[in-house]
Amino acid sequence: MKLTLFIRLFFMLAGILLIPMQTMAQDAQNNANPCVSTDANLGDSAFWANTSLNLFSEQKYVEAVANVDACFNQWASGAVTLQQKFNGEKAKAPPLGDFSPSEKRKIQENYLLNDVATALWVKARSLEELDEIELAKKVYSNCIYLSHGRAWDPSGWFWSPSEDCIKRGRKLLE
């Protein structure tokens, strides 16, 4: 009798404790570090940039800005250093649209520059959508500097976040 009562109490307490533990696990998953990839096919900075792009495309502009800000300082200096190197060498910017397999590999080697440029584009566009125009102008100007950064379009071509930032930033100045 005492054993049966003990077993009932055990399972009742286990059920009570299981609910908060499940909630804690869900919260941990929802609050996962945006700077660390949970996708085996993407590195950390690519995961961060893609997550930012996805939030933007879902019109979650506040979340997109927060995601960019969460990891920006981790990778920005590396991207700026690479851009400075290209500027110092007077290197030609990577192609847009059509490219050879070797050009594609070369573009992808600059993943950090590509990811930071893409994330800045997301932040600037999101701020513009949020009607934070003065801040958007500043972020567009930062994005413009990363002229060798490229973003991959799932349709199979690269585009330039910097060039789009020039166009959009110019419109805000008019």
N, C-alpha and C positions, 0 to 999 in steps of 0.2 A: 504494500500500500504506500509506504513512504517512498519507495523507489519510483512508483508510478507518478506520484505527486512531484517528485524531484524532476523526472523526465518532462512532465508537462510544464513545469516552471522553467526548465532549461530551454525548451523550444519556444515558449512564449517570450522569454528574454532575448533569445537569439533572433526572433522575428522583429522585436522592437529595436534591437541594435543593428540589424541588417539594413533597415530602411535608411537611417542616417548615414551608414557607410556607403550605400549605393549613391545617395545624394552627394556625399563628399567626392566620390569617384567621378560623378558627372561634372561637378563643379571644377575639379582638377583638370578634366579634359577640356572644358569650356575655357578655362583660364590657362591653357597650355602656353608655354613660352613661344611667341610668334617668331622668335629668332632661331628656333630650332626646328628643323624639318621633321614632320611626321610621315613624310612620303619618301619611300626608299629610292624613288627615281629622281628626286630633286635635292640639291644641296641646300644648305640653310638660307643663303641669300636669295636663291631662286624661289624657294618656298615662300619666303617673306614677300618678295616682289609679286609673285603670283597670287598670294592671298590678298595683297593690297588691290591688285587688279580685279580680282573676283568681287571683293567688297564694293569697289567702285561700280562694277557692272551691275551689281544688285542694288545700286543707288543707296548704299549704306555709307554715306559720305563721312559722317562723324567717325564711324568705325574704321574707315579706310585711312583717314588722317592719323588716328590713334595707332593703327598698325604700322604705318610708315614711321611715325615718331618713336615707336617702341624699340626699333632696331637701327635707326638711321645712324646714330653715332658709332655703332659697332663697325659699319662698313664704309661710311662716307670718306674717311681719310684715305683709305686704300684706293677708292675710285678716283678721288681728286689727284692722288699721286700718279696714277696711271694716265689720267688725262694730261697732267703736266708733262709727263714723259713724251706722250704723243705730240703735244704742242712744241716741246723743245726740239724734237726730231723733225718737226714740220711734216708729220705723217699724214698721208691722205686718209680721210674718214672712210670707214668701211662702206661697201656698196649697200644699196637698198634694192628691193625687188629681186631681180635675177642675180644669181651668184653661183659660183662653182662650188663643188664639195670642199675644196681646200679653203676657199674664202669663208664658207660657212664654219668650218672648224676654227679658223683664225678668229672669226667674230665671237664664237662661243668660248674661246680661250680668255676673252676679256669679260667673263661672266660677271665679275664684281662691278665693273663699270656699267655694264648693261643693266644689272639689277638695280643699282642705285639710281641710274637715269630714269628707269621705268617707275621706280617708287616715287621719285620727285615729280614726275609727270602726274601720277595718281594723286599725290597730295595737292599739287597746284590745281588740277581739274576739280578735285573734291572741294577745295576751298572756294573756287569760283562758283560751284553749284550751291554752296552754302552762303553765297553772297558775302564772303570775306575777301573782298576785292583787293584791298591793300596788302594783305598777307599773301594772297594768291600771286600778286605781281612780284613779290620778293622771291617766292618759291619758283616761279617761272624763270626768274633771272638766274637762280642757282641751277636749274635744269638746263638752261641754254648753255652753260659752261661745259657740260658733259657731252660735247658734240660727237664724240666717237662711240657713245653708248648706243646700243641697238636693242629693240624689243622684237620678240618673235611673235608673228601673227600666226594663229593656228591654220590659216589658209595656206601657209607655206612660204612666207616672205618676211624680211626684216623691215622695220620702220624706225624712224629716228624720233625718239621722245624730244630731243633738243629742237629739231625743226618744227615740231608741232607746238612746242613751248614758245618759240619765236612768234609764230602766227597768232597764237592765243594771247600771249603777253602784249603784243603790238596792239591788238584790238582793245585791250583794257586801257591802254595808254591814250587812245583816241578820244 
